């Protein structure tokens, strides 16, 4: 089992009738991450500054995403994202005319370039549309979709199936050692975008796909 317990991604869907008390939300989340990594004897992988490289020694801060939804409950999803797969993610703004073929070419070009570095067999999350930041977020969030579940829109479901077959035909295989299964799933999410652009983001999730959700 991989020892990289990653950057802690925390996603909170907060009901509009929920009221928080005490410390700011991000401080409460980081306290939970701190306790979880300490009590679980998980590797601490976060550095306080990207250039100075000094470890925070408690795996904080988390990357926190929040969304206001209807209701009076909070859904918390925690996703420890390993560095090996995260480092292979990429983004590109295609021309609108590039279309589906352009998306396929970009994905397969990326898969061949990264080879076994994301620790296949992996899951590929792909964001299409939006802006640079939102497109990248869609790609990451798509990794949480259950394996075997396709996009509800037939156009994107077909794209997912075709990409999965094409990726597995590259022959990269488990851990880059060759073989039929390189990807376990390809998940595509989309969002409206500007008339001048076709943003595409790719995020990999290695075979140690760890995430959990709780409703409070």
PyMOL commands that set and color helices and strands:
alter all, ss='L'
color gray80, all
select helices_A, chain A and resi 25-39+83-86+96-114+132-144+154-168+174-176
alter helices_A, ss='H'
color red, helices_A
select strands_A, chain A and resi 7-15+63-69+74-81+90-94+122-129+183-191+198-205+211-215
alter strands_A, ss='S'
color yellow, strands_A
deselect
rebuild
show_as cartoon
